[in-house]
């Protein structure tokens, strides 16, 4: 499945919602913001449209008839990486966390401001396509290449979502420093406000992929009452982290 390349202003966004009013409003705002927009009213239609024209980002309703948004997200991710913003009809925390657990990069709770959604789309796409990729990052058996957006652990490629990749790269760039969840939300997500459980869930998911024992994390450590610190016991030189002899 070939992914099409666009500038951020002309990125292809797939809007999946069974409520025609919501879909029409969201499509209108995204279209006016310069995006190429496809619409789907259910899961099978969304998968078919994604197969025909692979999107740069998906705005996906959680509560779809038949195949729900979680299953649509899983199936799309089975074909290739794609950022997903999940729409939830309720403010229930379990729904939000469930969406993040399956790899959604962001979520918006209905009712929502269409302008805010457009800003979230811009934020996710901006993080997906860094304008100035830095050099290769290495620490503790991890290797992260921001230019190709590939991450390896002991030579094996890691299957990371957009946000997990950005979070890992950020930690590697700042070893030994403690960051609060508010700091990480601002620096990694680009948000000045939001639900801090988003950060907590992504840290937990990332630990599950990079730690030898996620139950006793050694790399991404919790500093109780403050936040998180990456400890790879590495030296920094010219943007590259090298293991100590």
C-alpha positions as CSV (number, residue, x, y, z in Angstrom):
1,X,0.0,0.0,0.0
2,X,1.7,3.2,-1.2
3,X,1.5,6.2,1.1
4,X,1.0,9.5,-0.7
5,X,3.1,12.5,0.2
6,X,1.6,15.9,0.7
7,X,2.7,19.1,2.4
8,X,1.0,19.6,5.7
9,X,-1.5,22.0,4.2
10,X,-2.6,19.5,1.6
11,X,-2.4,16.3,3.8
12,X,-5.1,13.7,3.2
13,X,-7.4,13.3,6.2
14,X,-9.9,10.5,6.5
15,X,-13.0,11.4,8.6
16,X,-14.9,8.4,9.9
17,X,-18.2,9.1,11.7
18,X,-21.7,7.7,11.3
19,X,-23.3,11.0,12.3
20,X,-23.6,12.9,9.0
21,X,-23.9,16.3,10.7
22,X,-20.6,15.8,12.6
23,X,-18.9,14.4,9.6
24,X,-20.0,17.3,7.4
25,X,-18.9,20.0,9.9
26,X,-15.5,18.4,10.5
27,X,-15.0,17.9,6.8
28,X,-15.9,21.6,6.1
29,X,-13.4,22.9,8.6
30,X,-10.6,20.6,7.5
31,X,-11.3,21.5,3.8
32,X,-11.1,25.2,4.6
33,X,-7.8,24.6,6.4
34,X,-6.4,23.2,3.2
35,X,-6.6,19.5,3.7
36,X,-7.7,16.8,1.2
37,X,-10.7,15.1,3.0
38,X,-12.2,11.7,2.5
39,X,-15.4,10.7,4.5
40,X,-16.6,7.3,5.6
41,X,-19.7,6.4,7.7
42,X,-18.7,3.0,9.1
43,X,-15.7,0.7,9.6
44,X,-15.7,-1.3,6.4
45,X,-16.1,1.9,4.3
46,X,-13.2,3.5,6.2
47,X,-10.9,0.5,5.5
48,X,-11.9,0.5,1.8
49,X,-11.2,4.2,1.5
50,X,-7.9,3.9,3.3
51,X,-6.9,1.1,1.0
52,X,-7.7,3.2,-2.1
53,X,-6.0,6.4,-0.8
54,X,-3.9,5.9,2.2
55,X,-4.5,8.9,4.6
56,X,-1.9,11.0,6.3
57,X,-4.2,11.1,9.4
58,X,-7.5,9.6,10.5
59,X,-10.2,11.3,12.5
60,X,-12.1,8.3,13.9
61,X,-15.3,8.0,15.9
62,X,-15.0,5.4,18.7
63,X,-18.7,4.4,18.6
64,X,-19.3,3.2,15.1
65,X,-22.1,0.7,14.1
66,X,-20.9,-2.8,13.6
67,X,-17.1,-2.5,13.6
68,X,-16.2,0.0,16.3
69,X,-13.4,2.6,16.1
70,X,-11.0,0.5,18.1
71,X,-11.2,-2.4,15.6
72,X,-10.9,0.0,12.7
73,X,-7.7,1.5,14.3
74,X,-6.2,-2.0,14.8
75,X,-6.9,-3.0,11.2
76,X,-5.5,0.2,9.7
77,X,-2.4,-0.1,11.8
78,X,-2.0,-3.6,10.5
79,X,-1.4,-2.2,7.1
80,X,0.9,0.6,8.0
81,X,1.6,3.5,10.4
82,X,-1.0,6.3,10.4
83,X,-1.8,8.9,13.0
84,X,-5.3,8.6,14.6
85,X,-7.3,11.2,16.5
86,X,-10.2,9.4,18.2
87,X,-13.6,11.0,18.7
88,X,-15.4,9.8,21.9
89,X,-19.1,10.5,22.6
90,X,-18.6,10.5,26.3
91,X,-16.1,12.0,28.7
92,X,-15.6,8.7,30.4
93,X,-11.9,8.2,31.2
94,X,-12.1,4.4,30.4
95,X,-13.1,5.2,26.8
96,X,-10.3,7.7,26.4
97,X,-7.6,5.4,27.9
98,X,-8.9,2.5,25.8
99,X,-8.4,4.6,22.7
100,X,-4.9,5.5,23.7
101,X,-4.1,1.9,24.6
102,X,-4.8,0.7,21.0
103,X,-2.5,3.4,19.7
104,X,-4.6,6.5,19.1
105,X,-2.3,9.6,19.0
106,X,-5.0,11.9,20.4
107,X,-8.6,12.0,21.3
108,X,-11.4,14.7,21.4
109,X,-14.5,14.3,23.4
110,X,-17.9,15.2,21.9
111,X,-19.3,17.8,21.8
112,X,-16.1,19.6,20.6
113,X,-15.0,22.7,18.9
114,X,-14.2,22.1,15.2
115,X,-11.5,24.7,15.4
116,X,-9.9,22.8,18.2
117,X,-10.0,19.6,16.2
118,X,-8.2,21.3,13.3
119,X,-5.5,22.5,15.7
120,X,-5.1,19.0,17.0
121,X,-4.8,17.7,13.4
122,X,-2.1,20.3,12.7
123,X,-0.3,19.4,15.9
124,X,-0.2,15.7,15.2
125,X,0.9,16.1,11.6
126,X,3.6,18.6,12.6
127,X,5.0,16.0,15.0
128,X,4.8,13.4,12.3
129,X,6.9,15.4,10.0
130,X,9.7,17.2,11.9
131,X,11.1,20.1,9.8
132,X,14.6,19.7,11.1
133,X,15.5,16.1,11.9
134,X,18.4,15.7,14.3
135,X,21.1,13.2,14.1
136,X,21.0,9.5,15.2
137,X,20.2,9.0,18.9
138,X,21.6,6.0,20.7
139,X,21.4,4.8,24.3
140,X,21.3,1.5,26.2
141,X,20.8,-0.7,23.1
142,X,18.2,1.8,21.7
143,X,18.8,3.5,18.3
144,X,16.4,6.2,17.1
145,X,16.7,7.9,13.7
146,X,14.4,11.0,13.6
147,X,14.9,11.4,9.8
148,X,13.5,8.0,8.9
149,X,11.4,7.8,12.0
150,X,12.8,4.3,12.8
151,X,13.6,3.0,16.3
152,X,15.6,-0.2,17.1
153,X,16.2,-2.1,20.3
154,X,19.3,-4.3,20.1
155,X,19.0,-4.2,16.4
156,X,15.3,-5.2,16.2
157,X,12.9,-2.7,14.9
158,X,10.3,-1.3,17.4
159,X,6.7,-0.9,16.4
160,X,6.0,2.5,17.8
161,X,3.1,4.9,17.3
162,X,3.7,8.5,16.3
163,X,3.6,9.7,19.9
164,X,5.6,6.8,21.3
165,X,8.3,7.6,18.8
166,X,8.3,11.3,19.7
167,X,8.3,10.5,23.4
168,X,11.3,8.1,23.1
169,X,13.3,10.6,20.9
170,X,12.6,13.4,23.4
171,X,13.8,11.2,26.3
172,X,17.0,10.3,24.4
173,X,17.7,13.9,23.7
174,X,17.5,14.8,27.4
175,X,19.0,12.0,29.5
176,X,19.1,12.4,33.2
177,X,16.6,15.3,33.3
178,X,13.3,15.0,35.1
179,X,10.2,16.1,33.3
180,X,6.7,16.5,34.7
181,X,3.7,15.2,32.8
182,X,2.8,18.9,32.1
183,X,6.4,19.4,30.6
184,X,6.0,16.3,28.4
185,X,2.6,17.3,27.2
186,X,3.9,20.7,26.2
187,X,7.2,19.5,24.7
188,X,6.1,16.2,23.0
189,X,2.4,16.9,22.3
190,X,2.7,20.6,21.7
191,X,-0.3,21.3,24.1
192,X,-0.5,23.8,26.9
193,X,-3.5,22.0,28.4
194,X,-5.1,18.6,28.2
195,X,-5.7,15.3,30.1
196,X,-2.5,14.3,31.7
197,X,-3.5,10.6,31.6
198,X,-2.6,10.8,27.9
199,X,1.1,11.1,29.0
200,X,0.7,8.4,31.6
201,X,-0.7,5.9,29.1
202,X,2.0,6.6,26.5
203,X,4.8,6.2,29.1
204,X,3.3,2.8,30.1
205,X,3.0,1.7,26.5
206,X,6.5,2.8,25.7
207,X,8.0,1.0,28.7
208,X,6.3,-2.1,27.4
209,X,8.3,-1.9,24.2
210,X,11.8,-0.6,25.4
211,X,12.2,-2.0,28.9
212,X,13.6,-5.5,29.5
213,X,11.2,-5.7,32.5
214,X,8.4,-3.1,32.1
215,X,7.2,-3.9,35.7
216,X,10.6,-2.7,37.0
217,X,11.6,0.0,34.5
218,X,15.3,0.9,34.4
219,X,15.3,3.3,31.4
220,X,12.2,5.4,31.9
221,X,12.1,5.9,35.6
222,X,9.3,7.5,37.7
223,X,10.4,10.3,40.0
224,X,7.6,10.2,42.5
225,X,5.7,13.4,42.9
226,X,7.6,15.0,40.0
227,X,7.5,13.0,36.7
228,X,9.8,10.9,34.6
229,X,13.5,10.6,33.9
230,X,15.3,8.7,31.2
231,X,18.4,7.0,32.5
232,X,20.4,5.3,29.8
233,X,23.8,5.9,31.4
234,X,25.1,7.3,28.2
235,X,27.4,10.1,27.1
236,X,26.2,12.8,24.7
237,X,28.4,13.8,21.7
238,X,27.3,15.7,18.6
239,X,23.7,14.7,19.1
240,X,24.6,11.0,19.3
241,X,24.3,8.9,22.5
242,X,27.1,6.4,22.9
243,X,27.3,3.5,25.4
244,X,30.0,3.8,28.0
245,X,32.9,1.4,27.6
